[in-house]
Amino acid sequence: MRTRTWHVVAALVAGFMTTSLAACEEDETGKDGFTVGLLLPSRTVPRWERSDRPLVEKRLKQLCPHCTLEYANAQNDAMRQRQQMSSMITKGVRVLILDATDTRALRSSIQEAHEAGVPVVAYDRLADGPISGYVSFDGAQVGRLQGEALLKAMGDKANGGNVVMMNGDPTSPNAAWFRGGALSVVSGKVKIGRSYDTQGWSTDSAHANMSAAMAALGPDRIDGVLAANDAIAAGVISALKSGRVRELPPVTGQDADLDAVQRIVRGEQYMTVYKPFKAEADAAVAMAVALGRGEDLREIATTTTNSPTTRHIPSVLLTPRAVTVDKIKPTLLKDGVYSVDQICTTELRPACEKAGLIRLQDE
């Protein structure tokens, strides 16, 4: 009888301990674990899927092991992104990281999130509405780096030469930011022969616009192209080649896409702007986790930003870097963005040797 009683008591104690441990684990998870929504704008620009998404996922697991990530890509469709955002709010995400496809079109969705108690961190571009935090790079500096590099590459032609401006998507506030920074450097020094906005940052649209510029100005009377990013630069260079331009003018870019870096090695694109995506993703996740835990952003934010609708948004604005062929090694290779093998394909190995990225005689 005593033995049986002991077994019963032991079983009850074991059950109680198991239940208590489960409850503690559940309480801990409930306190520290929640869902973060990540909404990215497109697949047109390679960085979103190749860099930003995996970097956000990795950093979230490091800062909040019990947190989960809900992900959606709008594929350049503002209505789709609004639906994705509403779906995440309905599912109960605690905080959102949003790179808005159309910053004005998403204003009502951001208001919906605010009313539901879901803070929104604007990622890479500032959106209208009650944003709780903002992480990006200094867009004016991006444009200045592009303008300075272009003038340097143009040499004597920088004094009165013809430049085609291939701007970004007009719905993105970043596009105007980049353009303003570039114009602050090149205005009064070169002639802006043609200027185009590139819907959706599309390579195809850039190709069409560059073809129109060549038809208007003459293919051999374009001394430089201020392309807002690498996807646009790809369309520009494709159009120049299709137009049988004998000597490609210097073309700028942004985002340090792998194919752009290879074009730089090949001598087709003059430069790109490297924006350390890891630092951007880390800052955005730090903000999201702090907001999800109900913490203040003052220890994370280094400045504040005003949008058309909201003032004093806690912000982190990071520093971009210009990358020409001689800067690939101390930037992209040093930071581990790409390996030599990724950049230097078989076809590019002679050019990589010339650029000092490899030594063929040692292979």
N, C-alpha and C positions, 0 to 999 in steps of 0.2 A: 504493500500500500504506500509506504513511504517512498519506495523507489519510483513507483508510478507517478506520485505527486511531484517528485523532483523532475521527472521527464516532462510533465505537463508545465511546470514552472519554467523549466529551461526552454521549452518550446515557446512559451509566452514571451519570455525575455528576449529570445532570439528574434521572434516576430516583431517585438517592440523596437529592438535595435535596428532591424532592417527597415521598418517603417520610418523610424526617426532619421536614419541616414538618408533614406530616399526623400523624406520631407526637407531635410537640410539641403540636399543637393538641388531639390526643386526650388527651394527658397533662394539658394545662391544663383541658380540659373535665371530665376525670375527677376532677380535684382540686377544681375550683370549681363544677362543675355537678352538680346532683342534683335529685331530685323531692321537692317538698313537697306533702303532702296537706292539703286544706282540707275540713272536714266541718261544714256548717251545719245548723241544726235544722229549719227550716220555711220555707214560703212564705207562712204566715199573716201574719207581721210583715214589712212591705215592706222594711225596712232591709237584710235579709240579701242579697237579690238586687240591690237598687238601689244600695246603698252598700258594704257590707262586702266582697262578692265582688270587684267591680271595683277597690276600693281595695287589697285584698290582692294581686291580680294585678299591678297597676301597681307597687306598692312592691317586690314580689319581683323584677320585671324590672330595677328600678333598683339594688337591692342585690346581686343575683346574676344577671347577664345570661345565664349559661349554665344557670340553674335552670329547671325546668318545674313547673307546677302541676297537680295532679290534684284535681278538684273533685267533691263529691257533696252533695246536699241530702236530708235524711232525711224531709222532709214530715211531721213530727210522729210518726214511727214509730221507736221505739227499736230494735226488732228489725232494721229496715231499716238503721239507722245502724250497728249492730253488724256487719252483713254488709258494708256499705260499708267499714268500718274494716278488717275482716279482709282484704277484697279488696285494699285499698291496701297493707297489710303484705306480702301475698303478691306483689304487683307490685314490691315493693322500694323504696317511698318511704323516704327517709332520716329524715324528721321529719314530725310531724302537728300541724296546728292544729285543735283540736276545740272546737266549741260543742255540748255534749252535750244531746240531746233529753231524756234522763232521766239525771241525773248518777249515780244509783246503779246503774241498769241497765247503764251503760257501764263499770262498774268492772272486770269481767272482761276486756273488750276492751282497756282501758288496761293491764291486767296483761299481756295477750298482747303488746301493743306493747313494753312494757318488757322482756319476756323475749326478744323478737326484736331488741333493741337499737335500737328506734325511739322517741326521746323524744317526749313529747306536751306541747304548749303548750295549756293551757286558755284558751279565748277567750270573753270576756264573762261566763261563769259558771263557777264552780269545780266540778270533777268529783272524784269519789272515785277513789282509786287512786294509783299512783306517777307523779304529774304532775311534769314537769321545770320548767315555768314557767307563769305565770298573768298574764293581762292583762284588766283590766276597769275599771269606774268604781266609785267609792265608793257602794255601794248604799244605805247608811244615809243618806248625804247626799242621794241621789235622793229618798228618802222624806221627809226633812226639808224639802226644797225644795217638794215637793208639799203637805205639811201646812201649811207657812207660807203658801204662796200661797192655799190653800183658806180658811184662817182670815181672811186679809186680804179675800178676795172675799166672804166671808159677812157681814162687817161686824158689826152688832149681833147677828146670829143666831149668831155664833161663840161666844156665851155661852149654852151649853145647847141649841143647835140640833141637829136630827136629821141625821146623816151616814150615808150608805151606803158601806161599804168594798167595793170591787170589786178583790180581790186577784188576783195572777197565778197561774200554774199551780203547784199544790202540789208537783210533782216538781222544780221549779226552786229551788235555794237562793237565787237572787236575789229570788224572790217574798217569801220570809220576811224577807230583808234590807231590801227596800223597805218592807214592812209595818211592821217594827220601827222604822225611821227615822221613818215617818209618825206612828205611835202615840206616839213620844217627844215629838212636838209637840202633837198634838191631844187626847191623853188628859187627862181632867179638865176639858176646856174644852167639848167637844161630847158629845152622846149618839151612840153607834154604834148606830143603829136596826137595821141588818142588815149582815152581813158575809158575803161569798161568795168562794170560790176559783173561778177561771176556768180550766177545763181547756183546755190547749193555747193559752192566751192568745187564745181564739177570740172573734171579734166576735159570732157567733151565740149562743154560751154567755153572753156578757155581756148581750146583749139579753134572753135568757130570764131571767137572774138579776135584771136590773133590773125586768122586768115583774113578777116575784114580789115584789120589794121594794115596788113601787108598790101591789100588791094588799094587802100586809100593812100598810103604813104609811099609805097614802093618797097619791095622786099629788101633792097640794099640800102635803104635810107632810114633804117631803124638802128640806132646806136646803142640801145640798152632797153631792157624790159624789167620793170619793177613788178614782179609777180608776188602776190601776197603770201602764197604758201606753196608747198612742193607739189600738191596735186594740180594746182594751176600752172606751175612751172612745167610739169610734164606735158600738158596740153599745148603750152606755148612752144616748147622745143619740138614737139611732134609737128606742129603747123609750120615752123621754120624749116624743118627738114623736108616736109611735103612741098614747100614752096621753093625747094632747091636753093636755099640761101647758102652762098659759098662759104662765108665765115660767120659762124653764129655769134650774135652780140651777147654780151654778158647778161645773164638772167639770174634774178634773186629767187629766194624761196624761204620756207619756214617749216619746221617740225622735224627736220633731220630724218625723213623717211629713208628706208634702206635704199630704195631705187634712186632717190635723189642724191644720196651720198655716192652711189656708184656713178651717177651722171657727173658729179663733181670730179671724181677720180678720172673719168673718161674725158673731161674737159668740155662737156656740153652745158653744164650749169655752173655758174660761178660760185655761188654760196647758198647756204641755208642758215636759218636761225635755230639753234639748239635750245630747247626749253627742257631742262631736266624734269621729265615727267614724274620721276619717283618722288622728288621733293613736293611736287604739286599734289600727287595722290596722297602722300603722307600727311600733308597739312589738311586736306579735305577730310580724310578719315579721322584725324585727331579732332577736328571740329565736330564731325558727326557723332563720334563716340561721346564727347563731352556733352553735346546737346541731348543725346539719348539718355545720359545719366543725370540730366538736369543741372549740369555744371556751367559755369560762366566761361565765355570765350576770351576773356581779357588776357589770360596767360598764353594763349595761342596766337591771337591776332596781333599783328605788328603795326597796323594802321587801320583807318576806316575809309569807307567809300560811300559816295552818294549816288543813288540811282535816280531816274526820273520820278520815282514814287516813294523812295525810302532813303532816309538820311542816316549817316553814321553807322553803316553796316560794318561789323567787325571783319577785317580783311587781312589776307596774306598775299602780297604781291611780290613774286619772285623775279630774279634777274636772268634774262635771256643772254645767250652768247652767240656771236657770229662764228660760223664755221666755213672756212675756205679749205682748199685741198691740204694746205700746210697745217691746219688746225684739227684735222680729223684725229690724229694720234693723241694729242693732249686733252681732247674733250671726249669724243664718242668712244674711243678705244679705252682710254684711261678710266672712264666711268662705267665701262662694261655694257654700254648700250648695244654694241655689236662686237663680234670677234673679227679678227683679220680674215678668217675663212669665210665668214658671212659676206664681207665686203668684196674680197678679192677672189672672184670666181676665176675659172681657168682663163676665160677670155680677157679678164682685167688684170691678170698677174703682171704683165709687162708695165702697164700703167701704174699699178700699185708699187712696183719697184721704183719707178721714176718718182713717185710721190713719197718714197721713203717708208712705205708701210710694210714692205717685205724685202728680203734680199734673196734673189733667185739663186745666186751662186752658193748659198748655204743649204739649199733644198736637196 
